[in-house]
Amino acid sequence: VLTSEKFRDSLACRYGKTPRALQALCDGCGENFDTNHALACKNGGLVYQRHNESRDENCDLNRKAGFSQVLSEPIIKEANADGFGELRGDWSVRGFWVPQRVAVFDTRIFNANAP
């Protein structure tokens, strides 16, 4: 279900080529932009965008599987008086492993081609 442009870009990435019409500079940090930089730069937003898409997809799949209590970014530990120390999961599901028990999930997006 890819557009022709996305299909060509996917093939280019698969075979180690540079996708066509790639921007010259990163919009987040101003460095030279290539596929490796796009997968590693934390300022440009692509890492966070991929993370959030993964989180949202997993929440949607859990709801479609019949779980009614699915939360996105549940708070595990509240912040202290200074505003530090808050812990959040990526999503949680009540009854995933054990009935009436909340399972909290956390994902990590990484660049598999990193040195």
Helices and strands as residue ranges (DSSP letters): H 4-14, H 35-40, H 46-64, E 70-72, E 75-77, E 87-88, E 91-94, E 102-105
